[in-house]
Amino acid sequence: MFANQYPHFQKGRILKREMLENLRDYPREFLDLYFQDYSNGIIAGANIIVADTSLIITKGIIKHNGKLYTLPSSYEFPYEATGSETILKVRFAEEVNELDFRNLTTEIVLDDSIELANNELELARFKLKSGAKLRSEYIDFSDFATEYNTVNYLHSQYAGFQKSTYHPIILHYFARELLKNRPANPYDIAFALECINQERVQRDAIDFYICNRLELDYQTFSNSQIHKYLNRILVESKRGGRMTGHSQGRPKRMIVD
């Protein structure tokens, strides 16, 4: 499970090998400083791999209430088909202070409640039909929104600067698909290269790209809206046309000098 363990160095306590190994293996101060301005969410890794009867969460780092939690090796646990929306959550326990360590632990659960409590973080979700197989590989960008039998990252909370951002797995698919269409729009080229080149794209950059690209008044979008608008841009690029946020039937103006 994810955990955060820090040794207590106090007068009169015996210095133990495990306490020093803890400091050696976890450069805590550097990580805390580097990610101090990031929101709660996934910092790195924690991707989902589907096995025959179990889900495998790859090793990674997450953040909650200003604290970093590490998963040093992959974690595997069973799942089953329920036919209803199932949320893969990390549930954070209360801090426990022992003689040698301060322990911040978590529990990884599958929950049918789509609401997140203050001590919960969503990694992914799925809706699996009885007799079907769950998959974590995607045909194309639109496939991320497939309702059944597919691991869905659209609502996962990925840490960003001061506020959470969109999962990079989804943005990488979008960027590769868009660039294969040889876009001429400079917004498309710049944003797609940003998605491929950066480990994460900040939320404001995504909102500004969509609004400017589709000529919409500036606004912030939900995760589902982001996927809808990015998919709309892909459809346009494949057709070689131009779609904006305004009515497509409005009259065009010609200026004659």
N, C-alpha and C positions, 0 to 999 in steps of 0.2 A: 504494500500500500504506500501512498505518498506519506512522507513524514518530515518533520523538522526537529532535529535533536541537537542540543547544544550543552556542552559540559559546564558544570558549576565549579569554579575555582574559588574556594573559600579557605580562610585560615583554619588550620587544624584538620583539614581533609587530606586524605592520602591521594597523591597524584597517581593515577592509574594509566596503564598503557592505552586502554580504550579511549580515554579522554584526549590524549595527544593524537591518536589516530583519527579521531573525529575532526580535529582542527586541520590535520594534514590532508585529509581527503575532501574537505569541503571548504573552498576559499570563500567563506561566508561574507566577509566584509566587502570584497570586490563585487560579488553578485548583488548584494543589497544596495550598494551605491549605484551600480550600473542600471538596475531596474527600479530605482526608488520612485521615479515619476511615471511608471507604468501602472495601468489599471489592473484590477483583478482579471484573471483569465489564464489561458495557456501561454506560457513563455516560449517553450520549445518542445518538440516531440509530442508524446501522448497521442499518437495516431492510432487508429483502430484497424486491426487485421482480423478477418473472419476465418476461423477454422471450422471444422465439421460441426462440432457441438459446443464451441466456446468462442469467446471474444478475447483477443489479445491486445492489450494496451501497451504500446511501445514505451520504452523509457523516456522520461521527459521531466520538465519543470513546469510548475504552475504557481500562481500567486493568489493569495487571499488575505484580505485585511492587512496588507503591508508585509506579509511574511511569505517567503519562498518555500515550496515543498518539492522535494525531488523524488522521482521514481527511478532508482538506480538500475533496475533491470525490468524486463517485460513482465507484465502481470496478466494472468490468464484466469478466466472464470466462465462458468456455463451460462447459456441463455436458452430460451425456448420461444416458440411461436405462440403469441396471444391474440393476434389479429388486431390489436389496438396499439396506439402510440406508446412506445416505451422509451424512456429517457435514461441514458447512461450518465450517471451523476457521480461527482466526488462530493462526499458529505464530510464536513470538517468538524472534528470533535473539540471539546473544550481543552484548554491548555492544562497539562498535568506537570507539576513540579515534583521531582524526586530528589534524592540526596545528591546525585551526581549529574543529572540531566534535567533540562526543561524539554518536555515532549509535546509536540504538536502533531497529532495523527489524523488520519482520514479513514473513511470507509468508502469503497467503491460499490455502488448499488445500481440496480435496474429498477426504475420506478415508473408507474403509469400516470403519475401526476405531472402535467406539463408546467405547473407552477414551481418556481425555484424559491426555496427558503433562503434566508440570509446566510445560512451556513452551507449552501450548496452551489456547485458549479457544473454546468452541462458540458460534457465532452462531445456527445453526438446523440442521435436518436434514430429509431427505426420502427417500422410497422410490418411485422412478419406474419404472413398467412400460414395457416397450418398446412404442412406438406411441402412448403416452398423452401428455397435456400436463400439465406441472406448473403449479400455480396457487398464488397467494399471497393470494387473497381467500376469505372464509369465509361460509358460509351462516348459521351461528349458532355459539353457544359450543361446543357438542359437536363441531362440525366441526374444531376445532383438534386433536383426537385422531384424525382420519381417517388410516388407516395409509398408504394409497397416494396418490401424485400430488399431495400437498399439502405446502407448506412448514410445518414443525412447529417452533414456538417453545417447546414445553413444557419442553425440557431446556436451553434457552439460559441462559447465566449473566448475569443482570442485576445490576449493582452495587447494593448496599444498605448501610445503616449497619452496619458491622462484619461482616456476612455477606450473601451474595447473596440476592436476592429474586426475585419472579415478574415475568415480562415484562409491562409495562403494556398492551401491545396486547391480551393475553388478558384482563386485568382490566377493560379498558374495554368489551370485548364482554360480559363477564359483567354488569357494572353496568348497562349500557343495557338488556340483556335482562331483568334482574331488575326494574328500575324500570318497565318497560312492563307488568309483571304487577301493578302497584300493590300492593306488599307492605305488610302491616300490622305485621310484626315490626320492632321498633326496631333490632335488630342489622342486619337487611337494609338498612334505609334508611340508617343511619349508614355502613355499610361501602361500599355502592354509591356514595354521594356522595363518600366518601373516594377511591374508585378513579377517579372522573371528575374530581375537583377537583385531585388531586395528580399530580405527574409520576412518582412511584413510591410504592408502598405497602410499608412495611417488612415483613420476613418474620414477625416476632413478631405483628404486627397480623393477618396472614392466618391464622396458626395459632390465635390466640386466638379470632378470629371463627368459624372452623369448629368448634372445640371447644365454644364456648358456644352457638353456633346449633344444633348437632346433639346437644348434651348429652353430649359425649364427655369422658373424662378428658383433661387437658391432655397434649399430645404434639406433637412436631414432625413435619411431613409432608414426603415427597419431592415433587418437582414433579408427578409423575404422580398421586400421591394427592391433591394439592391440586385438580387438575382434576376428578378423580372426585367429590370431596366438593362442590365448587362446582356441578358439574353436577347432583348429587343435590338441592341446595338449589333450583336452578332448576326441576327437575321438580316438586318439592313446591309451589313458588310458583304454577306453572301450574295445578296441580290444586286449589289452594286448601286443601290438607291440611297435615298436620304430621308430619314424619318425624324421628325422633331416632336417636341412636346405639344405643339400647337396643332390646330386643325389642318388636316392634309388637303381639305377642299377650299381653303381660302384663296382668293384671287391673288395673282402675282402682279407686282408693279414694275413697270419699265420706265426708266428715266431717260428722256431724250434731251440732248443738249441743243 
